[in-house]
């Protein structure tokens, strides 16, 4: 059961859209090594708007993810790829349907 989540919204700099897409795709193998991350999605919301939605069973899993490799890579690339710093929203999950 997931109880908490994160939604990260990112706006690509002009001409950096493909690099942002590639970055999100490259994040999946890193997240697969995070036992506390139940679900992770790299998404495209619009032509230049991207996001990450991920869900966790508890606050410990969410905090582990926030201090993990994907978060570090995101912050390291932020100045190069994004028009403004990514916005990170902490979310409470009220209901979910997951495989398993």
N, C-alpha and C positions, 0 to 999 in steps of 0.2 A: 504494500500500500504506500502510495506517495502522499506526503502531507504538506511539503513545501516545494517551491519552484523558483526559478529565475527567468526573467525575460530581459534580454539584452538587445537594444535597438542600435543599429549602426548606419550611418549615412556615408556612402563612399565618396571620396573626392572625385571630381570629374576625371574620367579616363582610368580610374582604378577599379571599376566594377568587376572586371574579370579576376583581378588579383584578390579582391575580397571574396568572391565566389570560391576561388582556389584555396584560399586560407581556410574557409569554413569546411570545405571538403577534407582538407588535410588535418583538421581537428578531430575527426572521428576516431582514428586509431589511438589518439591520446586518451580520449574519453573512455574507450573500451577498457582501458586499464584502471578505471576508477570504480571500485566496487560499490561505492556509495551513490553513484549516479545511476538512477533507475531508467531514465529516458533522456535523450538528448537529440535536439533537432537544430540543424543549421538551415535557415530559411531565407528566401528572397521575398520581400514584401512588395517591392516595386522596382522600377528600373535602376535606382541608385540606393534603395533602402533594403537593408538586410537585418537579420536577427538571429538570436539563439534562444531557444526555449529548452530548458532542462528541468527535470523533476527528481526529487530526492525523498527518501523515507523519513528523514528527520533533519534537524538543523545541523547536526554533525556532518552529515553527507554534503549538505549545501556548503558549509564552511570549508570542508576538504576540497571541494571543487573550486571554490573561489581562490584558494591558495595553491591550486594545481597547475599543471603544465599549460592547459588551454588558456586559462586566465592570464598567466604570465606571458604567453605568446601574443595574446590579444592586446595587452597593454604595451608590449614592446613594439608592435606594429601600428598602434593607434595613430601616431603622428604622421606616418607615411600614407596610410590607407584611408583614413576617415576625415571628413570635413569638420567634425567636432568630436569630442570624446564620447565613447559609447555610453549610453544610459543603461544602468543596471537596476532593475526593479525586483525586489523580493516579493514573492507571491505566496499566499496560502492556498493550497489545493483543497477544494471542498468536495469534489467527486472526480473519479477517474476510471477509465476502462483501459487496462493494459493486458497484453498476452500473459499467459501463465497459469 
